[in-house]
Amino acid sequence: MSKAELLRNIGIMAHIDAGKTTTTERILFYSGKSHKIGEVDDGSATMDWMEQEQNRGITIVSAATTCVWKEHQINIIDTPGHVDFTAEVERSLRVLDGAVAVFCAVGGVEPQSETVWHQADKYKVPRLAFINKMDRTGADFFNVLQDIEKKLGANPIPLAIPMGAENDYQGNIDLINLKALYWNIDDKGFTYRIEEIPEQYKELAEKWHDSLLDNVSHYSDEITDLYLEGKKVPVDLLNKVIHDSTLNGHILPVMVGSSLKNKGVQPLLDAILLYLPNPKELPPITCIHTKKESEYILERDEDGPLSALVFKIQQDREMGYLAYVRVYSGEIKSGSSVMNVNKRKRERVNRILRMHANHHEQVSSLKAGDIGVIIGMKLAQTGDSIGSEGLPLLLENMHFPEPVISVAIEPKTMSDQDKLRKVLDSLQREDPTFDVTENEETGQLVISGMGELHLDVLVTRIIKDYKVDASVGNPQVSYRESITKEITHSEIFDKTIAGKDHFAKVEFRIKPLERGSGNQFHSSLSKTELPMELQNAIERGVENALNSGCLMGYAMIDVGVELTAAVYDEIKASELSFEAVSSIALDNAVQKAVPVLLEPVMHIDVSCPADFVGDVISTITQRGGMVNSMESRPSMEVVKALSPLSKMFGYSTVLRSQTQGRGSFSMEFSHFEIKFN
C-alpha cells in the first residue's frame, strides 16, 4: 500500500454536548497517543487545550491531531458543536475526506447536528454515524435511527446494535460477523471479548443482519444473487460494497457505544479504516488557473504540481503564526518557498509540524493527502491557496456568514492602544467571521461576531490571554442597509487637485436584489468605450460606497449596480477621478432609491420539558418572535421559531429561570429583513 492509502483525514462533528471531544479522547487513548484518558468534565481533555474550552466544557477552535491505528495514520479534526463557531466547522469540512457524526442516544438529531450535516452535504463529505451515550437514562438507539432518516434524509444502516440500554447497556452485537462484543472495565475498555450472541438477542441480531444485507444488496448484484439464493455473503464483499456506497453517499453506516464508559470505540476506529476514503479514492479537484483564467482539473498526486489550502491560522506565543494546511497535490518541503496564489506573493516555509492537539513534532515535508502546520508564512489567511509560480492554482474560496452582533471595545490606557490593535489584527486573521471596524465620527473600535458566546470568547481572549486592559460595551445588533426602488443616476467629478485637472462622469442603474444575493456590479461598457483600468477603479469606488449606507452607516447588501454610461477625457481622466465619482454617485443614488434598514432574524430552537412549553412560546411571542413548529422528543419538547436578534439579548437567563434550569436553546442566523420599528 502507498502512504496515501494508509491515510485517513477525518473530522468529528456533532451538536454541542453529544460527546465529540470525549470520543476523540478515547480514540487517542486506544491508539496509544495519550497515556491517560482526558475528560471534558474535569477539564483534562487533550483536544480542548484552550483554557476557555476547559472552563466552558465546549470546543471552540478545531484542534488537529494525528494517531495511528492498525498501521494507518488518522488525522483527526475535532470541530466545535456550538452554532456561534460554525466557521470553524465550515473550514474543517472543506479539507476533510470523511467525517464521523456523533449523535446522542437520548437527544438524537439536535439542531446543530442538522446545521453541520448540511454543511457536510455541501462539500460531499462521506460520513459514518456513531450513536453515543447508550448508558444515559432515556437512551434509545432505534429511535435515533428514525430521527436520522427523517430529519437528515440519510439512509442509516446499523453495522452494530446495542445489547441493552441505560444502566443495562452491556456491549454491542457486530452485525457483519454476528458476534457479541463485551468491553473489559478493569483496563478502561482497552480490551474486549468476542463471544457468541446471547440467546435473548439472537432473534433481534438476525432481523437487523437481514435488514443490513437487504439494504446493501440494492448496490450490488453479487450480494443480491447470494442473498436470494440463501447463501452466505463473504465479509470482504460486504465491506467493499458498504465502503463504495458510503463514498457515493448512498448509505450511512451506523456504529454505537458509550465513549464515557469506554465501549464501542475500537469498532468505530475499524469502521473509519474500512469505510471512509483515503485521499487517492476521492475525485480530482476543479481549480482555477489564475494565469490562464480557466478551469484546471487537478489530480490528487504526490508527484503532481503543488496545490494546498490554508484552512486555519492560529497564533502561538513562541512560534508566531501557525498556518494549518491540507495538501491536495505535490509536496511542500521544509525550507522551501511556495506561492500564495491569493496574495500573488512568495512565502517562506521555515518549518513544518505535525500537530497532536497541544504538542507537536517536526517533519521534513507534507505530501498529497497530508494535513500539517507551516511556520514562517507572513501573509497567509484562512482560505488562501498555496501553489507554484509556474502553475498558480486557486482552490475554491470558502464562504463565511456575515457577523450579526457587535460590541464597542476601547483600551483603558494609551499604552494598551497599539497592543489592542495588534491583538485585533491577529484575531481577525485567525477568524474570518470576526470583524473589526472603526467608527469614523467617534474613533471607537467596534468588534463583530456570530453571536453572544462568540464575542464573549473573543473578548475573554483579548483581556485574559493577551493581557490587554480594555473596556467593553454592551452587545449591539449589526444591522445592514439596502434599497427598495430601481433608479438611474449620473454624476460628474470635475476638480483640480495638486495643480492637475481631474474629470470623470458616470451613470449607474441601481436596483434591489433578492435577499441573500449579495451586492453585484456589472458594466455594460466595452474596453474600447472605457479602458479596463478605469472600469476597475469604478468598481472599487462602488465597493467602498457600499461599505457604508446613508441611513446609519451600516454596510449595504443585495444591491445591483450597473454601469450604463461614462464620459472620459484622455487628458483629465484618472483612476482617482473615476473611483471618486463612482463613490459619490452611488451615495447619491442610494438616497433616491428609498433606502431601508435591515435587521438580522435568527432561527431559534428551544428545548424544554413539556410543562414549560406554554411559558416558552409566550415569551418568544412577546419578544417579537414567530413560532414555526413543535417537535416531541422522549424527555423534551422542541420549539422552533424565528425572532429578531435585537429581542433575544439576555434570553438565556430568562429561559433558565422560566424552566427551573432545565431548558436550553440554540440560535443561528436565518436572514435579514426590513426593520419596521
N, C-alpha and C positions, 0 to 999 in steps of 0.2 A: 504493500500500500504506500502511496505517496504521502508526504507530510500533510497536504491539503485534505486528503481523505480521512486522516486521523484527527481532523479538527472539527469542532462544533462551536459556533458563535450563537449563544442563546441569551434570551432575556427572561427574567421572571417578572410577570406583570399581574396585577390584581387590584381590587378595591382595597382601600385602607383597612388594616386590621384583619385581612384574610389569612395572614401568616406567611407572606412572601419572604420577609427577612429571616424568619425562623427556619423556613425551608432551605434557604440559601446557606444558613449556618450549618444545618445538618449535612448538606451536600459537601461543604468544605471539611467537615469533621470526618465523614465516612471516606472521603477521597484522600485523607491524610494531610490536608493543607493547614488545618488548625488542630492543635493538640488537645484543646478542650472546647466544649460546646459553649458558644456565646448565647446569651439570652437577651431579647429585646426588653423583657420585663425588668431585668435587673441592670440594664444599661451596659452589658458587656458584649453586645453583638459586634462582630468583626466588620460587617458591611456598613452598619450605621456608626461610622467612626467620628462624625462631626458632633461636637458637644451638644448642639441643639437637638440632633436626631436622638441622642441618648436621653435627653431630658423630656422630649415630647413623645418618644416611642413611635416616631414615624420616619420614613425615608424621605430625605429632601433632595439630595443630589444622587445621581445614579452612579454607584460605586462599581468599578470594573475589577474583576478578579479572575484568576486562572487556576484551574485544578486539573488533575489527571485521573481518569477512571478507565481501567482496563486498557491501558496504553494509548488512550485517546486524550488529546488536550481539549478541555472545555473552557472557553472564555465566557464568563457569566457577567451580565449586566443586571444589577438589581435596581429596578426603577421605582420611582415614587408612586404611591397609590392615591395621594391627595390631589384633588382636582386643580388646586392652585399651581401644581407643578407639572401640568400637562406638557409643557415644552420639553421637560426632561424626558418624559416618556416618548414624545414625538421624535426627538433627535436620536434616542436609543434605538427605536424601532427601525429607523432609516438604515441602520448599519447591521442589524441582526439578520441571521439566516433562519432562525427558528425561535420559538418562544414557548415558555411554559406558563399557561394561565392558571393561577391558583384561585380556587373558589372555596368559600367557607361552607362546610356541610350543613350549617344552620341557616346562614343568610342567603345562600345560593348566589344568583346573579344580581349583584348590587349595582347602584348607579354608575360608579366609576369603572366597574368591570365592563359595562356596556361602552363607555367612552373609549377606554383603551382598546377594546375589541374592534371597534370601528376604525380606530387609528391603524391597527394591525391589518385590517382588511385593505385599507388604502395602500399599504406597502406590500400586500400579498405575502405576509409572513406566515409560513406553515406553523401550526400550533399543536401542542399536547395540552390536555387539561389534567390538573391534579386537584381532586376534591379532598380538602384538608380538614382538620379538626373533627374527625369522626368520633373523638372521645367526648365532645361537648354535648351538654344537655340540649335536646332538640335536633341533633344531627340526623339527617335523612338523605342518604346517598341518592336514592332513586328519584326523590323529589327534585334534587339539584339537576339531574339528567334532563328532566322535563323542562326545568327552568332554562337550561342552556339551549334546548331545542326551540322553545317558544320565544325567548327574548333575543337570542343572538342569531337565530336562523341557521344554527350549525347542525351537523349530523353526528351527535356524540355516540361513540362506540366504546363501551367499557371493556378494557382488557383485564381488569381485575374488579372484583366486588368485595365488600367488607363482610367479615363474619361478625355479626352483632353491631351495636351502635351504643353511643354514650358510654356508661361505665362498663357495659358488656362487650365493648369492641375488643376482639381477641387478636385479629390478624386479617389477612386477605386470602381470597381464592384467586389464583392465577388462571384466567380463563383460556390462555393459549395452551398451557401444558396441563391444565386441570389438576393442580396441586394446591394444597393449603400451606400458607406461609405464616410462621409464628416468630415474633422477634424476642430476643433474649433481653430481659430487663436488667440483668446483672452487669452487662457490659454496654449499657446505654444503646441497645439496639444494633451494636456493631456486627453481631452475628444473628442469623435467623435459621430456623429449622424448616425443612421442606418435608411435608408429610402427606399422607392420603387425605382426601376431603372427608370430614366427619359426616356421619350418616345423615344428620338433620339438615345439612347444606347440599347434599348430593343433587336433589331434585332442582333446587334453585341454580346450582352451578351448571347442570345440563341445559336448563332453559336458556341461560344467558350465553352459554357456549354456542348453542344452536343459533341464537339471535346474532352472535358475532359472525358466524360462518355465513348466515343468510345475508347479512348486510354487506360483508366483504365480497361475497360472490357476485354482486352487481358489477364489480370492477375487474372480474377475472373469469373468463370462460372455463379455464382449467379447474378453478375451485368449484364453479357451478356444476361441472360434469361429475367431479368427485363427490360433491355434496348430494346430488340427485341419485347417484349410484350407491350412496350409503358408505362410501369408502373413507378412510382416514385421510385428512388433509395434512401433508407434511408441514411441520412447523416453519421450516425455511421459506416455503412458498407463501404461507400465511403472512409471515413477517415482511416479505418482499412486497406483497400486494398492499399491506397496511402502510408500508413506507411510501410507496408510489402514490397511493390515494391521499395520504396526508400532505405530500408535496403539492398535489393538484388542488388541495382544498376541498376534496370530496368528503372526507371524514375527519372527525376529531377524536383521536384515541384518548380514552379517559383512564387515569390511574387514581388510586385512592390511598389515604393514610392519615396519620396524625404526626406532624413534624415534631410537635412539642413532646409527644410520648414516644418519639423515636421509632415510628412504624411506617413502612411504605416508601422510604426514601431511596433505598438501593434499587428496587424495581423501576423507580422513576428515572434514575440515572441510566439504567439499562435501556429504558424506552427512549431516552434522549439520543443515545448512540444508534439504536435500531431504526427509529422513525423520523428523526429530524435530519435535515440535509447537511452534507459537508459543502464547503464553498464551491467545489467543482460541479456539484449537481444543479446549481442554480443557473438560470438563463443568462445570456450575455446582457450587458447594460447599454442602454441607449444614452449617449453623451452628446454634447455639442462641441465640435471642433472650432475653437474660438478664432483661429486664423482664417479658416475657410467659411466660417459661419454656416456650417452644415452639420447634419446628424452624423454620428460616428458610432458604429456598433463595436463595443469593447468586449472581447473575450476575457474570461477570468483566468489569466495565465501568468505563472511565475516568471516566464521568460518574455512576456509581452511588455508594452510600454507602461511606464509608471502612471498609475491613477489611484488616488486615495482621497478620502474625505475627512475633514476635521469635524468631528461630531460633538466635541465638548472642549471648552477651555476652563482650566481651573488654576487658581494661583496658589503657589506653595511658598511659604515664608523663606525657605532656604534655596529652593531651586528656581524660583521665578514662575513663569507661565508654563503650565503643562498642557500640551495640545494632544488630546486623545484622537487617534486616527484609526480609520479602517482602511486597509489596503485591498483594493479590488484587483489590481493587475500590477505586474512588475515587482520591484523590490526597492525599499528605502534603506540605505546603509548609513550607519553612524559616521559622522564626519563629512558627509557629502552635502551638496547643495541641491535644493529642489525648487521648482517653480510654483509660487502661489498663483494659481490661474485667475482667481477673482481679483487679486490686487495687482496682477501683472508684474510681480517683483520676485526676485530670487530670495529664498530663505535658507538659513544655515541649519543643518541637523547636527547639533552638538553631541547629544546623547540620545539613546533610545532605551526606554524602560518597559518592562512588563509589570503590570500592577497586581498586587494582592491586597485589595481594599486599602489598608493604611500602611503597607510597606511595599517595597518594590525590588526587582532585580534588573541589572543592566544586561542588555542583549546587543549583538553587533548589527542585526538587521531585522526588518519586518518584511515578510513576503506576502504574495497574494493570498488573501483569506485571513491574514493576521489582524489582531487588534492590539495596539500598544500606545505608548506615550512618547512624544518627541519633545525634547528640551532644546531651546535655542531659537524658536520661531518668535519673531518680534511683531509681526503684523497679523498673524493668523487669527481668525474669528470663527465662531461656530458656523458651520455651513460652507466653509471655504474648500475648494477643490485643490488638490496637490497633484502636479504632473511634471512634465519636462518641457523645456523651451521648444524643442523640435515638434512635440505633439501636445499642445496645451488643451486638455480635455476638461470641459466643465460638466461636472455631475449635476444631477437635478438639484435645484435650490430647495432648501427647507422653508416651509411657510409657518410662521408662528402667529397666534392670535394677538389682537391688539390689547394692550393694558387698559383696564377699565377703572382702576381705583388709584388715588394719588394721596400723598402726604407732603407737606412742606417740611424741609429739614434745613437747619442752619447751625453752623459751629458756634459754640459758646464763647470761644476766644478767637482772636485774629490768627494766632499761631496754628489753630486747627483748620483754618480755611483751605490752605493748599493741600493739607493731608486729606481732608474730606473729599476734595475734587479728585485726587488721585485714587482714593478708595472707590468712589462712584464710577470712575472710568474703568477701573479694574472689574467691578461687579457687572457693569454693562457689557464688558467684553465676554464675561463668563455666561451671562444670562440674556438671551435675545428678547425675552418678554419683560425685561426691566428697562425702564426708560427714564432719562434724566433731562429735564428742561429748566431753563432759567426764565423767570418772569421778567420781561424787558422793563416794565414800569417799576417794579419793587426790587429787582435784583435777587429775589428769593429763589432758592433752588427747590424744585418740585420733583419728587421721585414717584414713578407709577409702576404698578404691577398687576397681577392677575386676580388678587383677592386679598382680604384682610390678613390671612395667615401668611401668604407670600410676602407681603410688605412687612409684617411683624418679624418674620425670619430675617429678612434683609436688614431691617433696622437694628435688630439684635446683633447681627454680624458686624455692622458698622461700628456699633458702640462697644460691644464686648470683645469680638475677635480682633478688630483693627484698632481698638482703643482710641476712638475719636469721640471727644466730648461734644455732643450735639443735642440740640433741642428738636423735638419732632411734634408737628401739629396733629390735629385730628384727621382721620381719613376723609377724603373728599372724592366725589364721583368724577371720573374723567369723561366729560361729555364730548360729543362730536357736533359738527355743523354740516348742513347740506343745503340744497336749493330745491324749490318746488315748481319752478317755471322755466321754460326754454326761451332764451333771448339771444339776440345778436348785438354785439357791442364793438366799436372801434376806438382806438386810442392813438394819439400822436405824442412822440417824445422828441423835443427839439431844444437842445441845450448846448451851451458852451462850457466844457469842463477842462480846466487847466489849459486854456487857450486853444482847445480843439473843439470843432463843431461836431455834435452827435445828433443824428436824425434817424428815426425809425417810426413806422406806422404799421399797426396790425389790426386785424379784425377777427374776432372769435365768435363762434356759436357755442353757447354752453347750455347743457340740458341735464335734468336729474336722471340718474340711472337707478336701476332696481337695487334694493338693499343687498349689500354683500358683494356688489360688482367691483367695488374699489374705484379709484379715480382712473380715468382713461384719457390719454392725449392722442390726437390724430391730426396729421397735417394733410390737407388736400392739395398742397402746392408741390410741384416737382422741383428737382435740384436746379433746373435752369431758371425757374421763376424766382427761387430764393435759395442761395447756397446752403449746403447741408450744415455748415458750422453755425450759421445764423438760425437755422431751424432748431438745432440742438440748444442754442442759447435761449430761444423762445420756450422750449420745453423746460429748461432749468428755471426760468422765470415763473412759469406756470406752477411747477412743483413747489417753489418757495412760497408762492402766494397761497397755495392750498394747505400749507402747514399751519396757517393761522386764519380763521374765519373772521367775518366782520361783526358778528354779534357779541361774542365773548372771548374771541381769540383762540378757540379750540380748533383742532385740525379738522379739515373738511374731508368728507368721504362721499363716495358714489356720485361724483360729478364728472360728466363727459365734456371734454373741451376739444373743439375742432378749430384749427387754424384755417380760415376760409380765404383770407387775403392778406397781403403785406406789400408795403412800398419801401424800397431802399435805394439810397443814393450811394453809388460806388465810392465816393469820396468821404461822405459823412457816416456811412454805415459802420457799425462795430458790434461785437458780441455784447459789449456793455450796454449799448443803447437798446438792443433788441431784448436783452434779459430784463432791463429796467421797464421798458414799455409793456412787456408781457405781464409782469408782476402788477403794475398799476392797472392795466386793462382788466385783468382778472378780478382784482379787488373791486373795481367799479362795476363790473358786470354782475358779480355776485350780489351786490347791494340791490340791483334792479331785478334779480331773479327770485325774489321773495325767499330770503334765507330762513332756515328753521334750525332750532336747537334739537339735537337728538340725545336721548339718554339710553344707557345700556340696560337691557332687560335680561334677567337671569332665569335660568331653568333651575328649579329647586326641588329636591327630593327630601321629604321629612319622614323619618321612621319613628314610630311611637306605638306603645300598647293601645289596643282598641278603645280603652276607657277615655283616652285623651284626644281622640280624633276630632271631636266636635270643637274643642277649645283651639286646637291647632288650625283647623280650617277657618275658624272665626278670626284668629289673629292674622293669618295670611291675608284674608279679605280686607280687614281693617287697614293693612299696610299697602293696599292698592294692588294686591296680587290676584291672580285668577287661577282657581283650581281646575286642572285639566282632567285628572283621572285619579282613581284609587286602586290600590293593589293589596291583596291579603297575603301575608306570609305566616308561617307556623306560629310565631310568637309576636309578630308585629304587623302593623298596618303601614303602608307607604302612601303618602300624599304627594302627588306630582303637581307642581304649579309653576306659573310664570309670574315674576314680580320685578318692578323697577329696583335696580341696585340701591338707589338712594333711600329706599324704605326698609332696607334689610340690615342696616347697621345695628349692631347690638342684639341681633335676633337670637344668637346662640344663648345669651344669658336669659332672655325671656323664655326660650324653649325649655331650658334646663329647669327653671322654676315651675313652669306650666306642667311639665311631665314628671316631676319629682326626680329629675336627673336621668330619666330612662329614655329620653328622646334624643335623636341625633339628626343632623341634616347635612346635605352636601349641595353645593351651589356652583353652577358654571355658566359662563356667558352664553346667551342664546342669540340675541340680535339687538340692533339699535332701532329705536322708534321715536317718533316726534314727541317731545315733551310738551304737554299742554298746560301744566300748572307750575 
